[in-house]
Amino acid sequence: MARLAPRSVRGRLAVALWFLLLAAGVVVLATWAAGSLTARQERQSTDTRLAANLRAGSDEFDQVLDEAGAEAEELADSRDVQRALDQENRAAAQRIASREGAGEVALVGPDGAPLAGRTDWPASRSVDVVGRGETLGQVIVGVPLDEELARRLAGAAGLIDGDALAIAEGTQIVASEPPLSGTIPAESRGTVSLAGEDFRYLSAALIEDADVRLDALGSEEPIAEAVSDARRRAALFSLAAVAGLALLAWGATVLLRRRAGPEPAELASAALAG
């Protein structure tokens, strides 16, 4: 007939099982807490860096607009420009526009009709052309939202590996450095997947009267790696701590048993044997 284990043995087994459950809970809680704390810290650090990139890119864009304005003022003072507008000479206006820029310069007559070049730039600077005491027309210098502009803005921001600056019309990326394609949500911050990679982003209006914005992006891979490393270290530390506590508890139990003497079951066994 099978015999039940002594009550003391069953009690120790129950304590051991509860201890294992407690240890598992401690490891899980420590791992979760470490991962959550690291993720929050890494995201805050990333957002701070992206905000700095965004400010630097926006400041450089203001400089680009200032340069366009200075070019427009210089052209407005040109006798060739004044003569072409005064005579509403379309051929002369087109020659000037072709000579002064790769499609960025436009000349507009006194009635507002364009004589040369594109006038519907999302970003541009314009200057009135004045001659003989009257307004002869207008010079417009546009700023293309292209890869060259994106590279200039990114250079001013001093991007690190994994970061990017993108110019978007609406939600569609029109230029970026490094090159990216796709759409970015309309929210001012969040996460987006582009070219199979997850990015955290911050966004700000680039042109006030147009739906054009600048987006600073940072890869989420370093965040994921930091979280994984923090969880691994927390799991190892908590396991070591639990193991140390278990060893101390076992040592204390052995010491107490030695001081208390043999258990009643052991005494009874010794008496029967005698």
C-alpha positions as CSV (number, residue, x, y, z in Angstrom):
1,M,0.0,0.0,0.0
2,A,1.4,3.4,-1.0
3,R,2.4,5.6,1.9
4,L,1.9,9.4,1.9
5,A,5.0,11.5,2.4
6,P,5.4,12.9,5.9
7,R,3.6,16.2,6.6
8,S,6.9,18.1,6.9
9,V,8.0,16.9,3.5
10,R,4.8,17.9,1.9
11,G,5.0,21.3,3.7
12,R,8.5,21.9,2.4
13,L,7.4,20.9,-1.1
14,A,4.5,23.4,-1.0
15,V,6.8,26.2,0.3
16,A,9.2,25.4,-2.6
17,L,6.4,25.6,-5.2
18,W,5.2,28.9,-3.8
19,F,8.7,30.2,-3.8
20,L,9.2,29.2,-7.4
21,L,5.9,31.0,-8.3
22,L,7.0,34.1,-6.4
23,A,10.4,34.0,-8.1
24,A,8.8,33.8,-11.6
25,G,6.5,36.7,-10.7
26,V,9.5,38.8,-9.5
27,V,11.4,38.1,-12.7
28,V,8.4,38.9,-14.9
29,L,7.6,42.2,-13.0
30,A,11.3,43.3,-13.0
31,T,11.6,42.6,-16.7
32,W,8.4,44.5,-17.6
33,A,9.3,47.4,-15.4
34,A,12.8,47.7,-16.7
35,G,11.6,47.5,-20.3
36,S,8.9,50.1,-19.8
37,L,11.2,52.6,-18.0
38,T,13.9,52.2,-20.7
39,A,11.4,52.6,-23.5
40,R,10.0,55.8,-22.0
41,Q,13.6,57.2,-21.4
42,E,14.7,56.3,-24.9
43,R,11.6,57.8,-26.5
44,Q,12.1,61.1,-24.6
45,S,15.7,61.2,-25.6
46,T,14.8,60.5,-29.2
47,D,12.1,63.2,-29.2
48,T,14.5,65.7,-27.8
49,R,17.0,65.0,-30.6
50,L,14.3,65.1,-33.3
51,A,13.0,68.4,-31.9
52,A,16.5,69.8,-32.3
53,N,16.7,68.5,-35.9
54,L,13.4,70.0,-36.6
55,R,14.4,73.5,-35.3
56,A,17.7,73.3,-37.2
57,G,16.0,72.3,-40.5
58,S,13.3,75.0,-40.1
59,D,16.0,77.7,-39.4
60,E,17.9,76.7,-42.5
61,F,14.7,76.8,-44.6
62,D,14.2,80.4,-43.4
63,Q,17.7,81.1,-44.6
64,V,16.9,79.6,-48.0
65,L,13.8,81.9,-48.2
66,D,16.0,84.9,-47.3
67,E,18.4,84.0,-50.1
68,A,15.5,83.8,-52.5
69,G,14.3,87.2,-51.4
70,A,17.7,88.7,-51.9
71,E,17.9,87.2,-55.4
72,A,14.5,88.7,-56.2
73,E,15.5,92.1,-55.0
74,E,18.7,92.0,-57.1
75,L,16.7,91.1,-60.2
76,A,14.1,93.8,-59.5
77,D,16.9,96.4,-59.6
78,S,18.2,95.1,-63.0
79,R,17.7,97.4,-65.9
80,D,17.1,94.4,-68.2
81,V,14.2,93.2,-66.0
82,Q,12.7,96.7,-65.7
83,R,12.9,97.1,-69.5
84,A,11.3,93.7,-70.2
85,L,8.4,94.4,-67.9
86,D,7.9,98.0,-69.0
87,Q,7.6,96.8,-72.6
88,E,5.8,93.6,-71.6
89,N,8.4,91.8,-73.7
90,R,7.6,88.2,-73.2
91,A,10.6,86.9,-75.2
92,A,13.0,89.1,-73.2
93,A,11.4,88.1,-69.9
94,Q,11.8,84.4,-70.8
95,R,15.5,84.9,-71.7
96,I,16.1,86.5,-68.3
97,A,14.2,83.8,-66.4
98,S,16.1,81.1,-68.2
99,R,19.5,82.8,-67.6
100,E,18.9,83.6,-63.9
101,G,17.6,80.2,-62.8
102,A,16.7,76.6,-63.7
103,G,13.0,77.4,-63.7
104,E,12.9,79.1,-60.3
105,V,12.6,82.7,-61.6
106,A,9.3,84.2,-62.9
107,L,8.5,87.6,-64.2
108,V,5.0,89.0,-63.9
109,G,3.6,92.0,-65.8
110,P,1.8,94.9,-64.3
111,D,-1.6,93.3,-64.8
112,G,-0.5,90.2,-62.9
113,A,-0.2,88.0,-66.0
114,P,3.0,85.9,-66.0
115,L,5.5,86.8,-68.8
116,A,8.0,84.0,-68.0
117,G,8.4,81.2,-65.5
118,R,6.3,79.5,-63.0
119,T,4.4,81.5,-60.4
120,D,2.6,78.9,-58.3
121,W,5.4,77.9,-56.0
122,P,4.5,76.6,-52.5
123,A,7.6,78.4,-51.3
124,S,8.8,81.6,-52.9
125,R,9.8,85.3,-52.4
126,S,8.5,88.1,-54.6
127,V,9.6,91.7,-55.1
128,D,7.8,94.5,-56.9
129,V,9.7,96.0,-59.8
130,V,9.5,99.8,-59.8
131,G,10.5,102.2,-62.7
132,R,9.5,105.7,-63.8
133,G,7.7,106.0,-60.5
134,E,5.3,103.2,-61.0
135,T,5.1,99.4,-60.5
136,L,6.1,97.7,-63.7
137,G,5.5,94.2,-62.4
138,Q,7.0,91.6,-60.1
139,V,9.9,89.2,-59.8
140,I,9.2,85.9,-58.1
141,V,12.0,83.5,-57.0
142,G,10.7,80.0,-56.2
143,V,12.2,77.5,-53.8
144,P,11.9,73.9,-55.2
145,L,10.9,71.3,-52.6
146,D,13.4,68.8,-53.9
147,E,16.2,66.5,-52.8
148,E,18.7,69.3,-52.9
149,L,16.7,71.3,-50.4
150,A,16.3,68.2,-48.2
151,R,20.0,67.6,-48.2
152,R,20.7,71.2,-47.2
153,L,18.3,71.1,-44.4
154,A,19.6,67.7,-43.2
155,G,23.2,69.0,-43.3
156,A,22.2,71.9,-41.1
157,A,20.6,69.6,-38.6
158,G,23.7,67.3,-38.5
159,L,21.8,64.0,-38.6
160,I,23.2,60.9,-36.9
161,D,22.8,57.4,-38.3
162,G,19.1,56.3,-38.3
163,D,17.8,59.9,-38.5
164,A,16.2,61.6,-41.5
165,L,14.5,64.9,-42.5
166,A,11.5,64.7,-44.9
167,I,9.6,67.4,-46.6
168,A,5.9,66.5,-47.1
169,E,3.0,68.0,-48.9
170,G,0.0,66.9,-47.0
171,T,1.0,63.5,-45.8
172,Q,3.0,62.6,-48.9
173,I,6.8,62.7,-48.8
174,V,8.1,64.8,-51.7
175,A,11.8,64.9,-50.7
176,S,14.0,63.6,-47.9
177,E,17.5,62.9,-46.7
178,P,18.3,60.1,-46.7
179,P,15.9,59.2,-49.5
180,L,12.5,57.8,-48.2
181,S,9.2,57.4,-49.9
182,G,5.6,57.0,-48.6
183,T,3.3,58.9,-46.4
184,I,3.5,60.3,-42.8
185,P,0.4,60.6,-40.7
186,A,-1.0,64.1,-40.2
187,E,-0.4,64.1,-36.4
188,S,2.4,66.2,-35.1
189,R,4.2,63.2,-33.6
190,G,4.0,59.4,-33.6
191,T,5.4,56.4,-35.3
192,V,5.4,55.4,-39.0
193,S,6.7,52.5,-41.1
194,L,8.7,53.4,-44.2
195,A,10.6,51.0,-46.4
196,G,10.1,48.2,-43.9
197,E,11.6,50.2,-41.0
198,D,9.8,51.8,-38.0
199,F,10.5,55.5,-37.3
200,R,9.5,57.8,-34.6
201,Y,8.7,61.3,-36.0
202,L,8.0,64.9,-35.0
203,S,6.4,67.3,-37.5
204,A,6.0,71.1,-37.9
205,A,4.6,73.4,-40.5
206,L,7.3,74.5,-43.0
207,I,5.2,77.0,-45.0
208,E,2.4,78.7,-43.0
209,D,-0.1,79.3,-45.9
210,A,0.4,75.9,-47.6
211,D,0.0,72.3,-46.4
212,V,3.8,71.7,-46.4
213,R,5.6,70.5,-43.4
214,L,9.0,69.3,-42.2
215,D,9.3,65.9,-40.5
216,A,12.2,64.8,-38.3
217,L,12.4,61.0,-38.2
218,G,14.5,58.7,-36.0
219,S,14.7,54.9,-36.4
220,E,13.1,52.9,-33.5
221,E,15.6,50.1,-33.8
222,P,18.0,51.7,-31.2
223,I,15.0,52.0,-28.9
224,A,14.1,48.4,-29.3
225,E,17.7,47.3,-28.8
226,A,17.9,49.3,-25.6
227,V,14.7,47.9,-24.3
228,S,15.7,44.3,-25.1
229,D,19.1,44.9,-23.3
230,A,17.4,46.4,-20.2
231,R,15.0,43.5,-20.0
232,R,17.8,41.0,-20.3
233,R,19.8,42.6,-17.6
234,A,16.8,43.0,-15.4
235,A,15.9,39.3,-15.8
236,L,19.5,38.2,-15.0
237,F,19.7,40.5,-12.0
238,S,16.3,39.4,-10.6
239,L,17.2,35.7,-11.1
240,A,20.5,36.2,-9.3
241,A,18.7,38.0,-6.5
242,V,16.1,35.3,-6.2
243,A,18.8,32.6,-6.2
244,G,20.7,34.4,-3.5
245,L,17.6,34.7,-1.4
246,A,16.9,31.0,-1.9
247,L,20.4,30.1,-0.8
248,L,20.1,32.3,2.3
249,A,16.7,30.8,3.2
250,W,18.1,27.3,2.8
251,G,21.1,28.1,4.9
252,A,18.9,29.6,7.6
253,T,16.6,26.6,7.6
254,V,19.5,24.2,8.0
255,L,20.9,26.2,10.9
256,L,17.6,26.4,12.7
257,R,17.0,22.7,12.3
258,R,20.4,21.9,13.8
259,R,19.7,24.2,16.7
260,A,16.2,22.8,17.3
261,G,17.3,19.1,17.2
262,P,15.7,16.2,15.3
263,E,12.1,16.3,14.3
264,P,9.5,14.1,16.1
265,A,9.2,11.8,13.1
266,E,12.9,11.2,13.2
267,L,12.9,10.5,16.9
268,A,10.1,8.0,16.5
269,S,12.0,6.2,13.8
270,A,15.1,6.1,15.9
271,A,13.0,4.6,18.8
272,L,11.5,1.9,16.7
273,A,14.9,1.0,15.3
274,G,16.3,0.7,18.8
